[in-house]
Amino acid sequence: MVVSPLKKSRSPMMQFTAAQLAPLIGATIQGDPEVIVHSFGKIEEAITGQLAFLSNPKYEEYLYTTKASLIILNNDLVLREPVSATLLRVSDAYSSFATLLDTYQQLQASSLTGIQQPSFIAPSATLGEQIFVGAFAYIGEQVSVGKNCKIYPHCYIGNNVTLGDNVVLHAGVKIYHQCQLGNRVIVHAGTVIGSDGFGFAPKADGSLQKVPQIGNVIIEDGVEIGANTTIDRATIGSTLIRKGAKLDNLIQVAHNVEVGDSTVIAAQAGISGSTKIGKGVMIGGQAGIVGHITLGDGAKVNAQSGVSKSIENGKAVTGTPAYDYTQALRSQALSRQLPELEKRIKELENIIKDLKSSK
């Protein structure tokens, strides 16, 4: 493989006018369409030349004092005072701001190409166009990397791994052999994909025999995985992270787990082996889920819940062991009233005792 040096061209600060940004988010311009912005800022701290947004009514007071040159806000917000900044009116300010941030980030990343040294790329590896490989990266035999991928320093990509187009592997990501990542997958620093599943068979003498983990991990398009998360390879078959799922930092996904489309899992959650999680599921931080159960589409698991049984479609649970969310809240409310209820019971007992005595 021919290794090219990293391109060190340094582009000037990016600048945009309101007229250029408005079509990207379907905005109506209220003010000067030629006003120029070069960066982003919080509405309460922004300075001249920055773009801010307002979606939370709690921050409306800053709309009239901010020095931001351009502000994204909702169509239905009625101004109480004159505003000096140019406004971009949209249906959803928060979503529109996120769209612009994403576009800006992509523009910055697109200028980063080439292969830094020292790094190792196996002769049999195939690399797509316009990729970046950071220093001390390792790319193994028969690896296939799609176009526009960014592989940051100290990444390890094992033999026979496949990366789709526009994949981003942040520093220190480790992907074991035979795993597959689709298009537009983002993996944050320190995450490990494809380590062995936790499989050991007890022997007659009390020792534990390792069960070889010969499957892989398949991550579909549009998935984002946070820092220091671990996703184990399957014993046989594949551990699956379906399209559009979002995983936070410090999550453990065990062997043969399936995570459904557009499911979100918050930090420090743990999912045991062979559990099937449906589409659009929401799992709170530090939740623990046992193995070999099913979480139905649209299920919700509250933070720090311990899930020991399958959950129906659309059902919300909380607690340890987890049970129906509404019933759990009623039980919690009732438990707070126990001292008062105890007092009332004693009063009733005394009344009954007096009645019996009078007879």
N, C-alpha and C positions, 0 to 999 in steps of 0.2 A: 504494500500500500504506500502510495506517495503521501508524505506528510507535508502540509503547508503551514507556514508560520501564522500566528494569530494576527489579524488585521488590527492595527492600532489607531486607525483613523478616529479622530475625536470630532463629532459633529457639534455645531453650536447649539445653544439652548433652543428647544422647540418653542415655537410661538404660533398661536392660533387666534383667529378673530371669531367673534360671536357668529358671524355669517357662515364660517366654515364648520363650526361645531353644531349649529342648530339642526342641520339635516341628519346628523348622526343619531339624534335622539328625538326627532320629530317635534322640535320645539318651535314656538312662536317667539320672535324677538320683540322685546319691549324696551326701546332705547336705541343706543348707537350700535348698528350692526358691525361697525369696523373697529370696535374696541378690542384691544389685544391683551391676551393673557398668556403667561408662560409657565404657570405652575398652579398647584391646588392648595387651598387653605381652609381651616375651620372658619365658619362664619363669624365667630367671636374673636378670632385672631388674625384673619386674613389681611393682607396689605395690598396696595395698589399693584395691579398686574396679576393678581391671583383670581382663580375661580373657586367659588364656594357653593354650597347648596343648603336649602332649608326644607326639611320635611317634618320635623318635630315642632309642634306649636310652642313648646317650652322655650325655644330659642328665637321666637319671632322678634323679641325686643332688639336683638342684634342686627336684624335686617335694616334698621333705620340708623345704625351707628357704624356698621362695618365699613372698612376701607376697600373691600373686595371690588374688583372692576366688573365682574360678571357673576351672577347668582342664578342658580337653577331653583325654581320653586313651582309648586302645584298651581294648576289653572284656577282652582277654586279659592285660593287665598286672596282675600280682599285687603288691600293696603290701607292702613290707618293713617299713614303719613307719607310724604314724598320720599323716594329712594334715589340715591345718587347713582347707584350701580345700574348697568344694563341687566335686564332680566331675560332669562330663558324660561318661558312658561311651558310646562309639560303636565301630563296626567299623573305621573308618579316621579317625584323629584329624586327619591332615594335610588330607585332602579336606574334612572337616567344618569345619575352621578356615577353609579357603579359601571355603567356602560362606557362612559368617558374614561374612567380610570383604567378599565381593561384595555381600551383602544390605545391609550397613552403608553401603558406597560408593553403592549405588543410592538409599538413603534420603537421603543427603546431597545427591546430585546432583538429586534430584527437586524440591528446593526452589528450584533455580536456573532461573528463567524470565524471559522478556522480551527486549527488544532494546536493547542499549547504543548510545550515540551517541558519536562519529560512526561510522556504518557505511553501506554502500550495499546496497540490495535493489532489484533491477529490478522495475518495475511488473508484468511478466508472470510473476514468480516466484510459486510457490504454497508456502505454509508451513503445516505441520500444527499441531495443538494442543500447548500446553505445551512450546514450544521455547525455547531460549536462543541468542541471537546476540551474541557479544562485540564490543567496540569494534574499529573498523578492519577488520571483516570485509567481504568483497565477495561478493555473490550475484548471478549473472548472469541473463540472459534465459532464460525458459522452464525455469528450475530448479524441481524438485519436491523438497520436503523433507518427510519423514514426521513423524509425531507423536513427541513426547518426545525430539527430537534436541538435542544440545548442540554448538554451533559456537563455539569459543573464539576470542579475539581474533586478528586478523591472518590469518585463514583466507581463501583464495580459492577460490570455486566457480564454474567457468566455465559458459558457456551450455549449456543442454540436459542438465545433469547431473541424475541422479536419486539421491536418498538415501532409503532405507527408514526404517522406524520405529526409534527408540532407537539412532540412530547417534551416535557421539561423535567429533568432530574436534578434537583438541587444538591448541594455539596454533601458528599458522604452517603448517598443512597446506595444500597446493595441489592442487586437483583440476581437471584440464583438461577442456575441453568434451566433452560426449557420454558421459562415463564413468558407470558405474552401480554403486551400492553397495546391497547388500541390507539386511536387518534386523540389528540388534545388531552392527554393524561398529564396531570401535574403531580409530582411526588416531592414532598419537602424533605429537608435535611435529616439524615440519620435513619430514615425508614428502611426496613428490611423486608423484602418481598421474596417468598419462596424458601424460607428456612424450613427445616424439618418439622412436621407435625409432631405433637407430643403423644407418641405411641409406644407403649411398652407392655409386653405380655409377661405375667407372673409365671415363674417356673416352679417345679415341684420342690426345689431346694430353697425357695423363698427369694431367689434373685430375680432380676427383671431383664428380659430379653428385648432388645430394641426391634421394633417392627419397621422395616424399611419403608420410607416414604417416597414412592416412585411416581407420584403425580406431579402436578404443577399448579401455578396460579394464573388465572386469566382475568385481566382487568379490561373492561370494555371502554368504549369511547366516552370522553367527557368526564372521567372520574378525577377527583382531586383527593389526595391523601396527605394528611398533616405530618408533622415532624415526629420522628421516633415511634412511629407505628409499626407493628409487626403483623405480617400476613403469612401464615404457614402454608406450605404446599400440601396438597392432598395425599393421603395414603395411596389411593388409586383414583384416577380421574382428575378433577380440577377443583380447586377452591375458586369461587366465582364472585367477582365484584361487578355487578351489572351497570349498564349505561347510566351515566349521570349521577352516580352515588357520590356522596361527600363524607369523607372520614376525617375526623379531627386528629389532634396530636395524641400520642400515648394510648393507642387502642391496640388490643390484642384480638386478632381474628384467627381462630384455630383451623385445623385441617378440615377440608371438605365443607366448609361453611359456604352458603350462598347468600349474598346481599343483593336485594332487588333494585330495580331502576329507581333513581332519584331518592333513595333512602339517605337519611342523614344520621350520623352517629357522633355524639359528643365525646370529649376527652375522657380517658381512663376507663372507658367501657371495655368489658371483656365478653367475648362470644365463644362458647365452647363448641367442640367439634360436631360437624354434620347438622348444625342448626340451619334452617331455611328461613330467611327474612324476606318478606314480600316487598312490593313496590310502595314507595312513598311512606315508609315507616320512619318514625322519629324516636331515637333512643337517647336519653339524657345521660349526662356525665356520671361516671362511676357506676353505671348499671352493670349487673352481672347476669348473664343468660346461660342456662345450662345447655347441655348438648342434646341433639336428636329431637328437638321440638321445632314447631313452626310458628312464626309470627306473621299473621295475615296482613294483607295489603292495608295500608293506612293505619296500622296499629301505632299506639304511642306508649312509650315506657318512660316513666318519670325518673329523674335523677336519683341515683343510689338505690334503685329498685333491684330486687333479686327475683328474676323470672325463672320459675321452675316448671311451668306448664305452658302448653301452646296457647296462643292468643288469637281470638277471632278477628276477622277483618274489621278495621275501624275502631276496635276497642282500646280504651286507655286504661293503664294499670299503674299502680304505685305501691310502695312498701316492700317488706321482706318477710315472708314470701309475698310477691306482688299479687294484688287483687284489684277489683274494679275501682277506678279512680274516684268516682262519686261516692261510693260506699265508704271508701277509705277516708275521705274528707269528713263525712258524717261521723265516723267513729272517732276521728281526731277531735272534732268539736265536742262530742259527747264526753270524751275522756277528760277534757279540761273542766267539765262541770261536775266531776265525780265528788270533790270535797263538799260542794253545795248539796248535791244529791244525798250524800251520806248524812249530812246534817238534817235534811228534811225527813229522811227515813227514821232517824232517831226520834225526831219530834213526833212523827206519826206513831211510832211504837209506844212512846210515852202517853199519847192521847188514848190509844187502844187499851193500855194498861190501866189508866185512870177509869175508863169506861167500865172495864171488867170489875174493878174494885168497887165502883159505885153500885153495881148490880148485886 
